Amino acid sequence: MGYRLEGPVLEGELVRLEPLEQRHAGELARAVEEARDSYGFTWVPRAEEVAGYIEAQHARAADGRLAPYAQIALASGRAVGVTAYWEPRTLPDTDVLFAVEVGFTWLAASAQGTGINAEAKLLLFQHAFERLGVARVDLKTDARNARSRAAIAAVGARFEGVLRKSSRSWVTGEDGGLRDAAVFSIIDTEWPQTKAALRERVARYR
């Protein structure tokens, strides 16, 4: 038994999430070089590395534990970032999904603060709770990444604590090192209130 993640197209009014493919590479290569000062704790390729990055995400997706997306800004029709579902968790000895993580997220500098991140999270959370039927969505970031922690909290996720030395560090100069991860979550009983708040937030950008 093993649950396999899939990533159907999810579309809002500001952003469309579509399965990440090599056809997005050119636009993403431009997106990653706009400005990189917000990427210090995140795995974000350089322009010349984007094709390899997409291949690596496809390799991670091969066993069904990752569903990578390109984020398409509807105003321009261009890919401006990526995100993903990953680490599906099922009840013991079953294929019954109860939790999934949203991660591998980055946006071009020009797309930050435009409502795209909030609407992308709204789409991902809504599909997870209302279509996949999960009880929990996780989000994690490097515990030192104050900007990312604030952004996660702003979309309605609750901080749960820090897992020490829990995963690979992406910080330059820390190759082979481990990071402490700040863990956030939304659970199904919180979703209606979180959904309403996210809809209200996204509406400000329309």
C-alpha positions in Angstrom: 0.0 0.0 0.0 1.1 3.6 -0.7 -0.7 6.8 -1.3 0.4 8.7 -4.4 0.1 12.4 -4.5 -1.4 14.1 -7.6 -1.4 17.8 -8.4 -4.4 18.8 -10.5 -4.6 22.3 -11.9 -5.9 24.8 -9.3 -7.0 28.2 -10.5 -8.0 31.4 -8.7 -8.3 35.0 -9.8 -4.6 36.0 -9.3 -2.8 32.7 -9.7 -3.1 29.3 -11.5 -1.2 26.4 -10.1 -0.3 23.8 -12.8 2.0 20.8 -12.7 5.6 21.9 -12.9 7.2 21.1 -16.3 10.3 21.9 -18.3 8.2 24.3 -20.4 8.2 26.6 -17.4 12.0 26.7 -17.2 12.5 29.9 -19.2 10.1 32.0 -17.3 11.3 30.6 -13.9 14.9 31.3 -14.9 14.0 35.0 -15.3 11.9 35.0 -12.1 14.7 33.7 -9.9 17.2 36.4 -10.9 14.9 39.4 -10.3 16.3 39.8 -6.7 17.5 37.1 -4.4 17.7 38.7 -1.0 14.7 36.7 0.4 16.1 33.3 -0.6 18.8 32.8 2.0 17.1 29.9 3.8 15.4 28.3 0.8 16.3 26.0 -2.0 16.0 28.3 -5.0 18.1 27.6 -8.1 20.1 30.1 -10.1 18.8 30.7 -13.7 21.2 28.2 -15.2 20.1 25.6 -12.6 16.3 25.7 -13.2 16.1 22.9 -15.7 18.1 20.6 -13.3 15.9 21.8 -10.4 12.7 20.8 -12.4 14.3 17.4 -13.1 15.1 16.9 -9.4 11.6 17.7 -8.5 10.3 15.2 -11.0 12.6 12.6 -9.5 11.2 13.3 -6.1 7.7 13.0 -7.5 8.4 9.6 -9.0 7.3 7.7 -5.9 4.2 9.7 -5.4 5.4 11.6 -2.4 5.7 15.0 -4.1 3.4 16.9 -6.4 5.3 20.0 -7.7 3.5 23.1 -9.1 4.4 26.1 -11.1 2.7 29.3 -9.9 1.4 31.3 -12.9 0.5 34.9 -12.4 -2.8 35.4 -14.3 -2.1 39.1 -14.9 0.9 38.2 -17.0 0.4 34.6 -17.9 4.0 33.9 -16.7 5.4 31.4 -14.3 6.6 33.4 -11.2 7.4 30.7 -8.7 6.9 27.1 -7.5 5.2 25.3 -4.7 4.3 21.7 -3.9 2.3 19.2 -2.0 4.6 16.6 -0.3 5.0 14.0 2.4 1.5 12.5 2.4 0.8 10.6 5.6 -1.7 7.8 5.9 -3.3 5.9 8.7 -1.3 2.8 9.7 -1.6 -0.1 7.3 -4.0 1.8 5.0 -4.0 4.2 2.1 -6.3 6.6 4.0 -4.7 10.0 3.7 -4.9 12.2 6.9 -2.1 14.8 6.4 0.0 16.5 3.8 2.6 19.2 3.7 2.8 22.3 1.6 6.3 23.3 0.8 9.1 23.8 -1.7 7.7 27.3 -2.2 9.3 30.4 -3.7 8.2 33.4 -5.6 9.9 36.0 -7.8 10.6 39.2 -6.0 8.0 41.1 -8.1 5.3 38.5 -7.2 5.9 38.8 -3.5 3.3 41.0 -1.7 0.8 40.8 -4.6 -1.6 38.3 -3.1 -0.3 35.4 -5.2 1.1 33.6 -2.2 -2.1 34.0 -0.2 -4.3 32.8 -3.0 -2.0 29.9 -3.8 -2.2 28.8 -0.2 -6.0 29.2 -0.3 -6.2 26.9 -3.4 -3.8 24.3 -1.9 -5.5 24.2 1.5 -9.0 24.1 0.0 -8.1 21.2 -2.3 -6.4 19.3 0.6 -9.2 19.7 3.1 -12.2 19.6 0.8 -11.1 17.2 -2.0 -8.4 15.1 -0.4 -10.1 15.0 2.9 -7.1 15.6 5.1 -7.3 16.4 8.8 -4.1 18.4 8.8 -1.9 20.5 6.5 1.8 21.1 7.6 4.1 23.9 6.7 7.8 24.0 7.8 10.6 26.5 7.4 14.1 27.1 8.7 13.6 28.3 12.3 15.9 31.2 11.6 13.8 32.4 8.7 11.8 35.2 10.3 10.3 36.4 7.0 9.0 32.9 6.1 7.7 32.3 9.5 5.7 35.6 9.4 4.4 34.7 5.9 3.2 31.3 7.1 1.5 32.7 10.1 -0.1 35.3 7.9 -2.0 32.7 5.9 -3.5 31.3 9.1 -1.2 28.4 10.1 -0.6 27.9 13.8 3.0 27.6 15.1 3.6 24.3 16.9 7.2 24.4 17.8 10.7 23.7 16.5 12.1 20.3 15.4 15.8 20.5 16.1 18.2 19.3 13.4 15.3 17.8 11.5 16.2 18.3 7.9 18.8 19.5 5.4 19.9 23.1 5.6 19.9 25.1 2.4 21.9 28.0 3.7 25.1 28.8 1.8 28.1 27.5 3.6 26.1 24.9 5.5 26.4 22.1 2.9 25.8 18.8 4.6 24.4 20.5 7.7 21.0 20.1 9.4 18.6 22.9 10.2 16.1 23.4 13.0 12.6 23.5 11.5 9.8 25.7 12.7 6.6 23.7 12.3 3.1 25.2 11.6 -0.2 23.5 10.8 -3.8 24.0 10.0 -6.3 21.3 11.1 -9.7 20.6 9.7 -11.7 22.2 12.5 -9.8 25.4 11.9 -10.2 25.4 8.2 -13.6 27.2 7.8 -12.3 30.2 9.8 -8.9 30.1 8.0 -10.6 29.9 4.6 -12.8 32.9 5.4 -9.8 35.0 6.5 -7.7 34.0 3.4 -10.6 34.9 1.1 -10.9 38.3 2.7 -7.1 38.8 2.4 -7.0 37.8 -1.2 -9.9 40.1 -2.0 -7.8 43.1 -1.1 -5.6 42.4 -4.1 -8.3 42.1 -6.7 
